[in-house]
Every structure is written in structure tokens, then in C-alpha cells.
Amino acid sequence: MRDISRAQFLRVAATALPGWTIARRLNAGQSGDAKADRSRIASLIQAYDAQGIHRTATAIDSASADWLRQLATGAGGDARLVPFHLEQVQIRTASLTVDDQRLDGLPLFDGGFTGETGIAGTIGPPESNADIALVTFDQAAISSEGQSIAALRQSASHRAVVAITQGGTPGLSPSNARLFDRPFGVPVLQVASEHQTLLDAAAAATKRVTLVALITRNSTQAQNVVATIAGRQPDLAPLVVMTPRSGWWQCASERGGGLACWMEILRAVSAAKPARRAIFIASSGHELGHIGLDAFLKSQPSLIKEAAAWIHLGANIGAAGGQMRLQSSDDEIDARAMEALNRAGAGIAARLPRGSLPGGEARNIHVGGGRYVSLLGSGQLFHNAKDRWPGAVDLDAIARFARAMSAFAVSVVST
């Protein structure tokens, strides 16, 4: 059971505890040295981007985990790597051949796969009798993580699906594998937007093509980064701050803003000498159905409801040209977060209707009945290989959100 009521949470007095002084200063934009804060944020995102492609359970993912652990330790957390198991998908061949032209792509990781020879047959629109259905994934479909064509994937009308990804910018913008641990349906090969004209013509002519989605599976481990800051009153329910740290590409804006905010919050909470304990988790497995967070939650199943609050730092925080959405479990925590965001000048373009299923890892907490506030943004480079430092990010926007959520977090751990 929580040991602080929602009404008490909202009525925290500004002078009640030492940590609130830090929260007020952060909210007012006086975080000691704003230039130093911005420099830290820039250094973190630049380093994260330079590491390479952040797919789960790769050598880059492992090295990035240890890098983040060291940063969290330096910021005042008791940080460690916590491994979890997965059956990793390793691509051997993922391609579509049309008129002797090979188009490389990426299959949905929670769908079916093929043998070495692949699937040869006609290609056409979903309503046709073609062997392989051709669809287009716009940004909404990409965000739906394959659910927008769930019925088509399970239909007996087609042996496979080709999905042309039309995200916010040209290129291949793959969908996450929401049901990675429960794959279903026919193979779905995602290909880049530049192939639209060629494939539309092939579908109109019901041409024969060959689709190959050949993989092997590797039983392996990935790591979550978990850091703890002790509280002066260990019997109080903890605050949990979470952000994903993996994705399809370098993910400078998709993941960089969340990681920077995570680190700045950790730094601020450590400096506050908090009353209650704070737990920070940066999870791998985001693009694979949140399997890293699921593993963390399974290890302590009572935490979702017992935590005083959860802060979810989702995708595209401070993405250049993007907009932010606030997702909250209830009116009181929403009001508290909005107060901090407004004071920091961190703009929110939309609020998720109360009770709606939130996006990102906040979904796990919502389904489990926990209390949460979540930031989730949009970006033209979402899930695209062009999501790179420095052009993909707005450092000033990230700094504002980091300042706001640091203040919010400090106010929670100080009561």
C-alpha cells in the first residue's frame, strides 16, 4: 500500500523539507549553471549517438549499458547491470527481389519468417488474390507496432506481406515487435519508402517476386541499467524513474532526450538527500515488446502498485521540430507534473485522455495499476536511420524538460 495519499501528494508544502528548495530552483530555471547542464546533455547524446546502432543484445548495446552505468555512478547512484534472457533474432537475409532487383528490408520481429528459398509468388494489394500483399505503413501504422495489419497478418489469403514504410522522412522506418515473445502470422518484410513507385507498379501488374526473411535465433542476454539512491526514511514507498535505452538505429532524438533527462533527474535527486528511495531503470528491449522492463517488473512484481509514483521518459523528448504529449494516471499527479513543466517553460502540446492506454513503457505501468506520469513526443526522424546527432535534437528543449522533471522528482522524494 502507498504511504502517501493523493491529496497529500498534491499539497506538498514548498518549505516542508530540504529537497523542495532544490525543486523550486530547478523549476525556476536556476539549476546552478544552465550552461553546464546543457553541456552535459549535449555530451551524453553525442556519445550515445557515436556508439552506433542500439539494437538489443548486440555488442554495442552491451557496451552502452556499461557506459551508462558508469555515468549513473558518477551522478550519485548505486548503479549496476541487471541481465535478462532473450531469444535474439539474427537476420541472415531479409530481401524482396523484383525483376532481378534486390530490395533489402527488415522483417517484423514478432511475425513469421521463411526458409532459405523464401516465398515466390505474385504481389498485389490486400484485396487481391496475390500470394504476397503490398501495404503502406504511415507514421500511425509504424507507431501501432504492426497491430494495424493484425488481421491481414493472420489471414489465409496471403502467404506474406510487404510493408513500405512512409515515416516522417524518407527511408526505412521499422515498427517495433510488440509481441516479440508471442510471434504470430505470416512474414512481414518492411522496406524503405524509396521503393514505393517500383512496388506499386509491380502490384498493379501482379508481378512475381521472391521474399526472403531468413533468420537464426541466439539464446543470449541483454542488460538493464538499474541505479538506486537511498532515502533517509527507508520505509517510504520509492519513486521509480524509467526510460528505454535501445532501438533500431542510433536513436539520437528517439532515446537521447529521455536518457539525458534520466541522468539529470538522478543527479538532482542525489543532491536532494531524499527522504524516500529512488529507483532508476534504463531498459534494453524497447523495440522487442519492452522485454527488458518486463523482466525488471517480474523480478519485483509488487513494485508497480507499491511505488509512490513512476516517471516514464519516453520517445522523442526534445526531438527537433517535435511536439510533446503528457500521459498521466490521475488528475493529481497530472497537475503536479504540469506545474513543474509550466515553470520550466517546457511546452506540452497534448494530454492523453484520462484512462486511455498510454504509449511506450507507461503502458506496462498503466496495465499493472500503478501511478505514473509520462512524457512522449513526436519526431520526423522517428525510427529512421537519419535520427542522428546533432541535427535531430533540440538541446534547449531537452534542458527544459530535464529541469521540469528533476523538480517534479525532487518534490516526490522529499515527502
Backbone hydrogen bonds in HBPLUS format (Angstrom, degrees):
<---DONOR---> <-ACCEPTOR-->    atom                        ^
c    i                          cat <-CA-CA->   ^        H-A-AA   ^      H-
h    n   atom  resd res      DA  || num        DHA   H-A  angle D-A-AA Bond
n    s   type  num  typ     dist DA aas  dist angle  dist       angle   num
A0009-PHE N   A0005-SER O   2.91 MM   4  6.15 155.6  1.97 147.1 154.4     1
A0010-LEU N   A0006-ARG O   3.11 MM   4  6.36 150.3  2.20 144.8 151.0     2
A0011-ARG N   A0007-ALA O   3.12 MM   4  6.31 139.9  2.28 141.5 152.4     3
A0011-ARG N   A0008-GLN O   3.08 MM   3  5.10 125.3  2.39  94.7 109.2     4
A0016-ALA N   A0013-ALA O   3.14 MM   3  5.20 168.9  2.15 111.2 113.8     5
A0020-TRP N   A0017-LEU O   3.13 MM   3  5.87 147.2  2.24 120.6 128.1     6
A0021-THR N   A0018-PRO O   3.15 MM   3  5.81 145.9  2.28 116.5 124.2     7
A0022-ILE N   A0019-GLY O   3.08 MM   3  5.41 123.1  2.42 104.7 117.5     8
A0023-ALA N   A0019-GLY O   3.12 MM   4  6.48 157.8  2.17 147.8 154.5     9
A0024-ARG N   A0020-TRP O   2.84 MM   4  6.06 161.6  1.87 154.4 157.5    10
A0025-ARG N   A0021-THR O   3.15 MM   4  6.32 161.0  2.18 143.7 148.7    11
A0026-LEU N   A0022-ILE O   2.89 MM   4  6.10 160.2  1.92 154.8 160.2    12
A0027-ASN N   A0023-ALA O   2.93 MM   4  6.08 161.7  1.96 150.4 155.5    13
A0028-ALA N   A0024-ARG O   2.99 MM   4  6.15 141.7  2.14 142.1 152.4    14
A0030-GLN N   A0025-ARG O   2.89 MM   5  5.22 162.6  1.92 162.4 157.3    15
A0029-GLY N   A0026-LEU O   3.03 MM   3  5.20 158.6  2.08 105.8 111.9    16
A0033-ASP N   A0031-SER O   2.89 MM   2  5.63 136.7  2.08 103.9  91.7    17
A0036-ALA N   A0033-ASP O   3.00 MM   3  5.28 120.0  2.37 103.0 117.6    18
A0037-ASP N   A0033-ASP O   2.98 MM   4  6.36 154.8  2.05 153.0 160.9    19
A0038-ARG N   A0034-ALA O   2.97 MM   4  6.18 164.8  2.00 150.1 153.3    20
A0039-SER N   A0035-LYS O   2.98 MM   4  6.13 150.1  2.07 140.0 148.8    21
A0040-ARG N   A0036-ALA O   2.91 MM   4  6.16 155.1  1.98 149.3 155.0    22
A0041-ILE N   A0037-ASP O   3.03 MM   4  6.32 162.0  2.07 152.0 156.7    23
A0042-ALA N   A0038-ARG O   2.93 MM   4  6.14 163.4  1.96 149.3 153.9    24
A0043-SER N   A0039-SER O   2.94 MM   4  6.11 161.5  1.98 148.2 153.2    25
A0044-LEU N   A0040-ARG O   2.96 MM   4  6.17 159.5  2.01 150.9 156.1    26
A0045-ILE N   A0041-ILE O   3.08 MM   4  6.32 172.7  2.09 157.4 158.4    27
A0046-GLN N   A0042-ALA O   2.93 MM   4  5.98 161.8  1.96 151.3 157.2    28
A0047-ALA N   A0043-SER O   2.99 MM   4  6.04 160.8  2.03 144.7 150.1    29
A0048-TYR N   A0044-LEU O   2.93 MM   4  6.11 161.4  1.96 151.5 157.0    30
A0049-ASP N   A0045-ILE O   2.93 MM   4  6.04 166.1  1.94 150.9 154.3    31
A0050-ALA N   A0046-GLN O   3.01 MM   4  6.17 156.5  2.07 144.9 151.6    32
A0051-GLN N   A0048-TYR O   3.26 MM   3  5.42 145.5  2.38 100.5 110.1    33
A0052-GLY N   A0049-ASP O   3.35 MM   3  6.12 152.8  2.43 117.8 122.4    34
A0054-HIS N   A0249-TRP O   3.06 MM 195  5.82 171.8  2.06 131.0 129.0    35
A0247-GLY N   A0054-HIS O   2.84 MM 193  5.36 161.4  1.88 129.6 134.6    36
A0062-SER N   A0058-THR O   3.02 MM   4  6.32 155.5  2.08 149.8 156.0    37
A0063-ALA N   A0059-ALA O   2.98 MM   4  6.22 164.4  2.01 149.7 153.5    38
A0064-SER N   A0060-ILE O   2.84 MM   4  5.94 158.4  1.89 151.1 157.6    39
A0065-ALA N   A0061-ASP O   3.02 MM   4  6.18 145.1  2.15 139.4 148.1    40
A0066-ASP N   A0062-SER O   3.25 MM   4  6.64 158.0  2.30 148.5 152.6    41
A0067-TRP N   A0063-ALA O   3.03 MM   4  6.28 156.0  2.09 147.9 155.0    42
A0068-LEU N   A0064-SER O   2.97 MM   4  6.17 159.7  2.01 148.6 153.2    43
A0069-ARG N   A0065-ALA O   2.91 MM   4  6.16 153.3  1.98 147.1 155.2    44
A0070-GLN N   A0066-ASP O   3.03 MM   4  6.27 156.4  2.09 147.1 152.2    45
A0071-LEU N   A0067-TRP O   3.10 MM   4  6.42 154.4  2.16 145.1 152.2    46
A0072-ALA N   A0068-LEU O   2.87 MM   4  6.11 160.9  1.91 153.2 158.2    47
A0073-THR N   A0069-ARG O   2.96 MM   4  6.18 153.0  2.03 146.8 154.1    48
A0074-GLY N   A0070-GLN O   2.99 MM   4  6.21 158.7  2.03 146.4 152.0    49
A0075-ALA N   A0071-LEU O   2.97 MM   4  6.23 133.1  2.20 141.5 154.3    50
A0077-GLY N   A0072-ALA O   2.95 MM   5  5.47 159.6  1.99 155.3 150.2    51
A0076-GLY N   A0073-THR O   3.13 MM   3  5.36 161.6  2.17 107.0 112.5    52
A0078-ASP N   A0228-THR O   2.89 MM 150  5.04 167.7  1.91 141.6 145.7    53
A0228-THR N   A0078-ASP O   3.13 MM 150  5.04 150.5  2.22 112.8 120.0    54
A0080-ARG N   A0226-VAL O   2.87 MM 146  5.54 149.1  1.97 147.7 157.3    55
A0226-VAL N   A0080-ARG O   3.01 MM 146  5.54 170.8  2.02 165.4 167.6    56
A0082-VAL N   A0224-ASN O   2.84 MM 142  5.12 167.6  1.85 152.7 156.8    57
A0224-ASN N   A0082-VAL O   2.90 MM 142  5.12 172.6  1.91 138.9 140.3    58
A0084-PHE N   A0222-ALA O   2.85 MM 138  5.60 146.5  1.96 154.0 159.5    59
A0222-ALA N   A0084-PHE O   3.00 MM 138  5.60 153.2  2.08 154.4 162.9    60
A0086-LEU N   A0220-THR O   3.06 MM 134  5.72 153.9  2.13 147.6 147.5    61
A0220-THR N   A0086-LEU O   3.02 MM 134  5.72 175.3  2.02 174.8 174.9    62
A0088-GLN N   A0218-ASN O   2.82 MM 130  4.94 143.4  1.95 151.9 140.4    63
A0218-ASN N   A0088-GLN O   2.90 MM 130  4.94 153.2  1.97 135.7 144.7    64
A0090-GLN N   A0216-THR O   2.88 MM 126  5.29 164.3  1.90 170.3 168.0    65
A0216-THR N   A0090-GLN O   2.97 MM 126  5.29 150.4  2.06 145.3 154.9    66
A0092-ARG N   A0214-LEU O   2.87 MM 122  5.46 163.7  1.90 150.7 150.2    67
A0093-THR N   A0214-LEU O   3.17 MM 121  5.06 163.6  2.20 134.1 136.5    68
A0214-LEU N   A0093-THR O   2.76 MM 121  5.06 149.0  1.85 153.8 162.3    69
A0105-GLY N   A0094-ALA O   2.96 MM  11  5.49 161.6  2.00 140.5 138.9    70
A0095-SER N   A0212-VAL O   2.90 MM 117  5.36 151.7  1.98 145.1 154.4    71
A0212-VAL N   A0095-SER O   2.89 MM 117  5.36 170.0  1.90 160.4 162.5    72
A0096-LEU N   A0103-LEU O   2.84 MM   7  5.09 148.2  1.94 138.7 149.3    73
A0103-LEU N   A0096-LEU O   2.74 MM   7  5.09 161.5  1.77 148.7 155.4    74
A0097-THR N   A0210-THR O   2.84 MM 113  5.16 160.8  1.88 147.0 153.5    75
A0210-THR N   A0097-THR O   3.18 MM 113  5.16 151.6  2.26 135.9 143.7    76
A0098-VAL N   A0101-GLN O   2.83 MM   3  5.12 161.0  1.87 147.9 149.0    77
A0101-GLN N   A0098-VAL O   2.80 MM   3  5.12 157.5  1.85 115.2 122.7    78
A0106-LEU N   A0190-GLN O   2.88 MM  84  5.15 150.8  1.97 141.5 151.2    79
A0190-GLN N   A0106-LEU O   2.84 MM  84  5.15 162.8  1.87 130.3 135.0    80
A0108-LEU N   A0188-VAL O   2.87 MM  80  5.61 145.2  1.99 153.8 163.9    81
A0111-GLY N   A0108-LEU O   3.30 MM   3  5.48 154.5  2.37 114.8 112.9    82
A0184-PHE N   A0110-ASP O   2.85 MM  74  6.36 150.3  1.94 149.2 145.6    83
A0114-THR N   A0213-ALA O   2.81 MM  99  5.11 170.7  1.82 131.3 134.6    84
A0118-GLY N   A0115-GLY O   3.22 MM   3  5.33 142.4  2.37 100.8 111.5    85
A0119-ILE N   A0211-LEU O   2.75 MM  92  5.16 158.1  1.79 149.4 156.2    86
A0211-LEU N   A0119-ILE O   2.86 MM  92  5.16 165.9  1.88 145.7 147.6    87
A0121-GLY N   A0209-VAL O   2.96 MM  88  5.62 159.5  2.01 157.3 164.0    88
A0209-VAL N   A0121-GLY O   2.75 MM  88  5.62 163.1  1.78 157.3 156.2    89
A0132-ILE N   A0122-THR O   2.82 MM  10  6.06 152.5  1.89 157.9 166.5    90
A0123-ILE N   A0207-LYS O   2.91 MM  84  5.89 136.7  2.10 156.5 169.5    91
A0124-GLY N   A0132-ILE O   3.01 MM   8  6.44 152.0  2.09 164.1 171.3    92
A0134-LEU N   A0124-GLY O   2.80 MM  10  5.69 141.5  1.95 145.6 152.1    93
A0128-SER N   A0125-PRO O   2.96 MM   3  5.44 162.7  1.99 119.4 124.9    94
A0159-ARG N   A0131-ASP O   2.68 MM  28  5.47 156.4  1.73 153.1 161.2    95
A0133-ALA N   A0160-ALA O   3.03 MM  27  6.47 156.5  2.09 151.1 146.2    96
A0162-VAL N   A0133-ALA O   2.78 MM  29  6.17 162.6  1.81 168.6 173.9    97
A0135-VAL N   A0162-VAL O   2.90 MM  27  6.27 164.8  1.93 166.6 171.1    98
A0164-ILE N   A0135-VAL O   2.94 MM  29  6.36 165.3  1.96 149.2 149.5    99
A0137-PHE N   A0164-ILE O   2.76 MM  27  5.84 164.1  1.79 142.9 148.2   100
A0166-GLN N   A0137-PHE O   2.63 MM  29  5.70 174.5  1.63 157.0 158.8   101
A0142-ILE N   A0138-ASP O   2.89 MM   4  6.16 156.8  1.94 156.7 163.9   102
A0143-SER N   A0139-GLN O   2.96 MM   4  6.17 157.9  2.01 146.7 152.4   103
A0144-SER N   A0140-ALA O   3.00 MM   4  6.22 127.5  2.29 135.7 150.0   104
A0144-SER N   A0141-ALA O   3.09 MM   3  4.93 131.2  2.34  90.3 104.0   105
A0145-GLU N   A0142-ILE O   3.25 MM   3  5.66 164.5  2.28 110.9 115.2   106
A0147-GLN N   A0144-SER O   3.14 MM   3  5.37 163.6  2.17 111.0 114.8   107
A0149-ILE N   A0146-GLY O   3.40 MM   3  5.95 157.4  2.46 109.9 115.3   108
A0150-ALA N   A0147-GLN O   3.18 MM   3  4.81 161.9  2.21 109.0 106.1   109
A0153-ARG N   A0149-ILE O   2.89 MM   4  6.11 156.8  1.94 157.5 164.3   110
A0154-GLN N   A0150-ALA O   3.28 MM   4  6.50 137.8  2.47 139.9 149.4   111
A0154-GLN N   A0151-ALA O   3.19 MM   3  5.30 132.7  2.43  97.0 109.2   112
A0155-SER N   A0152-LEU O   3.20 MM   3  5.01 154.5  2.26  98.1 105.8   113
A0186-VAL N   A0153-ARG O   2.99 MM  33  5.49 154.9  2.05 142.4 145.8   114
A0161-VAL N   A0187-PRO O   2.94 MM  26  6.33 149.0  2.03 155.0 163.4   115
A0189-LEU N   A0161-VAL O   2.88 MM  28  6.34 157.2  1.93 162.3 161.2   116
A0163-ALA N   A0189-LEU O   2.84 MM  26  6.08 165.7  1.86 149.2 153.2   117
A0191-VAL N   A0163-ALA O   2.90 MM  28  6.22 158.4  1.95 153.9 157.9   118
A0165-THR N   A0191-VAL O   2.99 MM  26  6.18 172.9  2.00 175.9 173.6   119
A0193-SER N   A0171-GLY O   3.17 MM  22  5.27 160.1  2.21 114.3 115.5   120
A0177-ALA N   A0287-GLU O   2.83 MM 110  5.98 172.7  1.84 153.1 150.9   121
A0180-PHE N   A0177-ALA O   3.19 MM   3  5.12 133.7  2.42 125.3 116.9   122
A0182-ARG N   A0179-LEU O   2.80 MM   3  5.05 155.3  1.86 111.6 120.1   123
A0195-HIS N   A0192-ALA O   3.23 MM   3  6.08 168.4  2.24 122.1 125.3   124
A0196-GLN N   A0193-SER O   3.08 MM   3  5.57 163.0  2.11 125.0 125.1   125
A0199-LEU N   A0195-HIS O   2.98 MM   4  6.10 168.3  2.00 161.6 165.0   126
A0200-ASP N   A0196-GLN O   2.84 MM   4  5.94 157.6  1.89 155.8 162.3   127
A0201-ALA N   A0197-THR O   3.11 MM   4  6.24 160.0  2.15 147.6 152.4   128
A0202-ALA N   A0198-LEU O   3.02 MM   4  6.29 150.2  2.11 141.0 149.8   129
A0203-ALA N   A0199-LEU O   2.87 MM   4  6.05 156.7  1.93 148.7 154.2   130
A0204-ALA N   A0200-ASP O   2.91 MM   4  6.11 156.7  1.97 145.8 152.6   131
A0205-ALA N   A0201-ALA O   3.08 MM   4  6.24 143.4  2.22 140.2 149.1   132
A0207-LYS N   A0202-ALA O   2.96 MM   5  5.24 171.2  1.96 151.9 154.6   133
A0206-THR N   A0203-ALA O   3.06 MM   3  4.77 155.2  2.13  97.6 105.3   134
A0225-VAL N   A0282-ALA O   2.96 MM  57  5.10 174.9  1.97 148.5 149.5   135
A0282-ALA N   A0225-VAL O   2.84 MM  57  5.10 161.2  1.88 150.8 157.3   136
A0227-ALA N   A0280-PHE O   2.80 MM  53  5.00 159.8  1.84 145.7 152.8   137
A0280-PHE N   A0227-ALA O   2.72 MM  53  5.00 164.7  1.74 163.0 164.5   138
A0229-ILE N   A0278-ALA O   2.89 MM  49  5.19 161.0  1.93 153.5 157.9   139
A0278-ALA N   A0229-ILE O   2.99 MM  49  5.19 160.3  2.03 148.0 154.0   140
A0232-ARG N   A0274-PRO O   2.83 MM  42  6.26 152.6  1.91 139.7 148.2   141
A0233-GLN N   A0275-ALA O   2.74 MM  42  5.32 163.9  1.76 151.9 150.6   142
A0236-LEU N   A0233-GLN O   3.05 MM   3  5.94 171.8  2.06 130.9 133.5   143
A0308-ALA N   A0238-PRO O   2.77 MM  70  5.63 146.9  1.88 143.4 153.5   144
A0239-LEU N   A0277-ARG O   3.03 MM  38  6.53 152.8  2.11 150.9 156.5   145
A0279-ILE N   A0239-LEU O   2.80 MM  40  6.21 161.6  1.83 160.7 166.9   146
A0240-VAL N   A0309-ALA O   3.03 MM  69  6.44 161.6  2.07 155.6 161.5   147
A0311-ILE N   A0240-VAL O   2.79 MM  71  6.26 154.3  1.86 157.5 165.6   148
A0241-VAL N   A0279-ILE O   2.81 MM  38  6.25 159.9  1.85 161.7 168.7   149
A0281-ILE N   A0241-VAL O   2.90 MM  40  6.36 158.9  1.95 156.2 163.0   150
A0242-MET N   A0311-ILE O   2.83 MM  69  6.19 170.2  1.84 175.8 178.5   151
A0313-LEU N   A0242-MET O   2.93 MM  71  6.22 165.3  1.95 165.4 170.3   152
A0243-THR N   A0281-ILE O   3.04 MM  38  6.58 148.0  2.15 154.6 162.5   153
A0283-SER N   A0243-THR O   3.04 MM  40  6.48 138.3  2.22 139.5 149.7   154
A0245-ARG N   A0283-SER O   2.81 MM  38  5.70 151.4  1.90 160.0 153.3   155
A0255-ARG N   A0251-CYS O   3.02 MM   4  5.46 164.4  2.04 133.6 138.6   156
A0252-ALA N   A0387-ASP O   3.21 MM 135  5.63 162.9  2.24 133.7 128.7   157
A0256-GLY N   A0252-ALA O   3.07 MM   4  4.85 122.0  2.42 103.6 119.5   158
A0316-ASN N   A0254-GLU O   3.04 MM  62  4.27 145.8  2.16 105.9 116.2   159
A0259-LEU N   A0255-ARG O   3.01 MM   4  6.24 161.7  2.05 158.4 163.9   160
A0260-ALA N   A0256-GLY O   2.93 MM   4  6.12 158.4  1.98 151.0 157.1   161
A0261-CYS N   A0257-GLY O   2.97 MM   4  6.17 162.9  2.00 149.1 153.5   162
A0262-TRP N   A0258-GLY O   2.88 MM   4  6.02 158.5  1.93 146.5 153.1   163
A0263-MET N   A0259-LEU O   3.00 MM   4  6.23 157.3  2.05 147.3 152.2   164
A0264-GLU N   A0260-ALA O   2.97 MM   4  6.22 158.6  2.02 150.1 156.1   165
A0265-ILE N   A0261-CYS O   2.85 MM   4  6.01 156.6  1.90 154.0 160.0   166
A0266-LEU N   A0262-TRP O   3.02 MM   4  6.22 157.1  2.08 142.5 149.1   167
A0267-ARG N   A0263-MET O   2.99 MM   4  6.21 157.6  2.04 145.9 151.7   168
A0268-ALA N   A0264-GLU O   3.00 MM   4  6.20 158.8  2.04 144.6 150.0   169
A0269-VAL N   A0265-ILE O   2.86 MM   4  6.04 166.3  1.88 158.7 161.9   170
A0270-SER N   A0266-LEU O   2.99 MM   4  6.09 160.5  2.03 148.1 153.6   171
A0271-ALA N   A0267-ARG O   3.10 MM   4  6.31 156.8  2.15 144.1 150.1   172
A0272-ALA N   A0268-ALA O   3.08 MM   4  6.27 132.3  2.32 138.8 151.2   173
A0272-ALA N   A0269-VAL O   3.15 MM   3  5.06 131.6  2.39  93.4 106.6   174
A0273-LYS N   A0270-SER O   3.34 MM   3  5.73 164.9  2.36 110.7 115.0   175
A0275-ALA N   A0413-VAL O   2.89 MM 138  5.79 130.6  2.14 140.6 153.5   176
A0276-ARG N   A0413-VAL O   2.98 MM 137  4.95 165.9  2.00 142.9 146.7   177
A0288-LEU N   A0285-GLY O   3.11 MM   3  5.06 151.3  2.20 101.9 110.6   178
A0290-HIS N   A0285-GLY O   3.06 MM   5  5.22 117.2  2.47 147.0 149.9   179
A0294-ASP N   A0290-HIS O   2.94 MM   4  6.19 163.1  1.97 157.4 163.0   180
A0295-ALA N   A0291-ILE O   2.99 MM   4  6.12 153.5  2.06 140.1 146.2   181
A0296-PHE N   A0292-GLY O   3.08 MM   4  6.38 157.0  2.14 146.1 152.1   182
A0297-LEU N   A0293-LEU O   2.88 MM   4  6.16 160.8  1.91 156.9 161.8   183
A0298-LYS N   A0294-ASP O   2.88 MM   4  6.08 152.5  1.96 148.9 156.6   184
A0299-SER N   A0295-ALA O   3.18 MM   4  6.37 137.1  2.37 139.7 149.8   185
A0299-SER N   A0296-PHE O   3.23 MM   3  5.31 132.3  2.47  95.0 107.4   186
A0300-GLN N   A0297-LEU O   3.18 MM   3  5.35 147.3  2.29 101.9 111.0   187
A0303-LEU N   A0300-GLN O   3.06 MM   3  5.83 167.5  2.07 128.4 132.4   188
A0306-GLU N   A0302-SER O   3.09 MM   4  6.07 151.7  2.17 150.3 158.6   189
A0307-ALA N   A0303-LEU O   2.96 MM   4  5.60 152.9  2.03 150.5 149.6   190
A0310-TRP N   A0371-ARG O   2.85 MM  61  6.13 130.4  2.10 137.5 153.0   191
A0373-VAL N   A0310-TRP O   2.92 MM  63  6.34 144.4  2.05 156.0 166.1   192
A0312-HIS N   A0373-VAL O   2.91 MM  61  6.29 165.0  1.94 154.7 159.5   193
A0375-LEU N   A0312-HIS O   2.98 MM  63  6.33 159.0  2.03 162.0 165.3   194
A0314-GLY N   A0375-LEU O   2.78 MM  61  5.54 145.9  1.90 154.9 164.8   195
A0377-GLY N   A0315-ALA O   2.73 MM  62  5.70 158.8  1.78 157.4 161.7   196
A0319-ALA N   A0316-ASN O   3.23 MM   3  4.90 157.6  2.28 116.8 110.2   197
A0394-ASP N   A0318-GLY O   2.83 MM  76  5.30 156.2  1.89 174.1 173.4   198
A0322-GLY N   A0319-ALA O   2.98 MM   3  5.23 162.5  2.01 134.3 132.8   199
A0320-ALA N   A0392-ALA O   2.88 MM  72  5.39 174.5  1.89 130.2 131.8   200
A0378-SER N   A0323-GLN O   2.90 MM  55  5.43 139.2  2.07 148.8 161.4   201
A0349-ALA N   A0324-MET O   2.83 MM  25  5.50 144.5  1.95 142.6 153.1   202
A0350-ALA N   A0324-MET O   3.33 MM  26  6.74 143.5  2.48 147.9 152.7   203
A0325-ARG N   A0376-LEU O   2.73 MM  51  5.26 150.5  1.81 148.8 159.0   204
A0376-LEU N   A0325-ARG O   3.04 MM  51  5.26 158.8  2.09 153.2 157.4   205
A0326-LEU N   A0350-ALA O   2.96 MM  24  6.44 156.5  2.02 151.0 155.0   206
A0352-LEU N   A0326-LEU O   2.97 MM  26  6.29 164.3  2.00 159.6 163.5   207
A0327-GLN N   A0374-SER O   2.82 MM  47  4.80 164.6  1.85 145.4 148.5   208
A0374-SER N   A0327-GLN O   2.63 MM  47  4.80 141.7  1.77 153.5 162.0   209
A0329-SER N   A0372-TYR O   3.00 MM  43  5.39 154.0  2.07 156.3 151.2   210
A0334-ASP N   A0330-ASP O   3.14 MM   4  6.19 151.6  2.22 146.4 155.1   211
A0335-ALA N   A0331-ASP O   2.89 MM   4  6.07 156.1  1.95 146.7 152.3   212
A0336-ARG N   A0332-GLU O   3.06 MM   4  6.28 157.6  2.11 147.2 153.1   213
A0337-ALA N   A0333-ILE O   2.99 MM   4  6.16 161.7  2.02 145.7 150.2   214
A0338-MET N   A0334-ASP O   2.88 MM   4  6.07 161.1  1.91 151.7 157.5   215
A0339-GLU N   A0335-ALA O   2.99 MM   4  6.15 149.9  2.08 143.4 150.8   216
A0340-ALA N   A0336-ARG O   3.29 MM   4  6.64 158.1  2.34 145.0 149.5   217
A0341-LEU N   A0337-ALA O   2.91 MM   4  6.20 161.1  1.95 153.7 159.6   218
A0342-ASN N   A0338-MET O   2.83 MM   4  5.91 164.1  1.86 151.2 155.2   219
A0343-ARG N   A0339-GLU O   3.11 MM   4  6.25 160.1  2.15 145.7 150.8   220
A0344-ALA N   A0340-ALA O   3.16 MM   4  6.33 146.0  2.28 142.1 150.7   221
A0346-ALA N   A0341-LEU O   2.92 MM   5  5.04 162.4  1.95 155.7 152.8   222
A0345-GLY N   A0342-ASN O   3.11 MM   3  5.04 153.9  2.18  99.7 107.8   223
A0356-SER N   A0353-PRO O   3.04 MM   3  5.72 164.1  2.06 140.8 143.4   224
A0363-ARG N   A0360-GLY O   2.95 MM   3  5.90 162.1  1.98 125.2 130.1   225
A0364-ASN N   A0361-GLU O   3.05 MM   3  5.52 133.2  2.27 109.8 119.5   226
A0366-HIS N   A0362-ALA O   2.88 MM   4  6.12 162.2  1.91 157.8 163.3   227
A0367-VAL N   A0363-ARG O   2.97 MM   4  6.11 171.6  1.97 155.6 157.0   228
A0368-GLY N   A0364-ASN O   3.15 MM   4  6.22 144.6  2.28 132.9 142.5   229
A0370-GLY N   A0365-ILE O   2.94 MM   5  5.18 169.8  1.95 153.7 150.8   230
A0369-GLY N   A0366-HIS O   3.08 MM   3  5.25 160.1  2.12 106.1 112.3   231
A0382-PHE N   A0379-GLY O   3.30 MM   3  5.34 162.9  2.33 112.0 111.6   232
A0384-ASN N   A0381-LEU O   3.01 MM   3  5.25 152.0  2.09 139.9 133.2   233
A0387-ASP N   A0384-ASN O   3.10 MM   3  5.71 160.3  2.14 121.6 123.3   234
A0388-ARG N   A0386-LYS O   2.79 MM   2  5.49 120.3  2.15 115.7  98.1   235
A0392-ALA N   A0388-ARG O   3.09 MM   4  5.59 153.9  2.16 163.3 166.2   236
A0393-VAL N   A0390-PRO O   3.31 MM   3  6.07 166.0  2.33 122.5 126.1   237
A0398-ILE N   A0394-ASP O   3.05 MM   4  6.38 162.6  2.08 156.9 162.1   238
A0399-ALA N   A0395-LEU O   2.91 MM   4  6.13 161.3  1.94 151.9 157.0   239
A0400-ARG N   A0396-ASP O   3.06 MM   4  6.33 149.4  2.16 143.3 150.9   240
A0401-PHE N   A0397-ALA O   3.06 MM   4  6.40 162.5  2.09 155.2 159.1   241
A0402-ALA N   A0398-ILE O   2.82 MM   4  6.03 157.5  1.87 154.5 161.6   242
A0403-ARG N   A0399-ALA O   2.93 MM   4  6.05 156.3  1.99 143.8 149.9   243
A0404-ALA N   A0400-ARG O   2.96 MM   4  6.18 160.7  1.99 148.9 154.1   244
A0405-MET N   A0401-PHE O   2.95 MM   4  6.08 172.9  1.96 152.7 154.7   245
A0406-SER N   A0402-ALA O   2.94 MM   4  5.91 141.3  2.09 139.3 149.8   246
A0407-ALA N   A0403-ARG O   3.12 MM   4  6.28 159.0  2.16 143.9 148.9   247
A0408-PHE N   A0404-ALA O   3.00 MM   4  6.29 159.9  2.04 148.2 154.2   248
A0409-ALA N   A0405-MET O   2.92 MM   4  5.94 163.4  1.94 138.7 143.5   249
A0410-VAL N   A0406-SER O   2.92 MM   4  6.09 162.6  1.95 150.3 155.1   250
A0411-SER N   A0407-ALA O   3.04 MM   4  6.25 154.4  2.11 146.9 153.5   251
A0412-VAL N   A0408-PHE O   3.16 MM   4  6.49 141.9  2.31 143.7 153.9   252
A0412-VAL N   A0409-ALA O   3.08 MM   3  5.16 124.8  2.39  96.1 110.4   253
A0413-VAL N   A0409-ALA O   3.00 MM   4  6.33 168.1  2.01 161.0 162.5   254
A0414-SER N   A0410-VAL O   3.06 MM   4  5.97 126.1  2.37 140.6 152.4   255
A0415-THR N   A0412-VAL O   3.38 MM   3  5.87 165.6  2.40 117.2 117.5   256
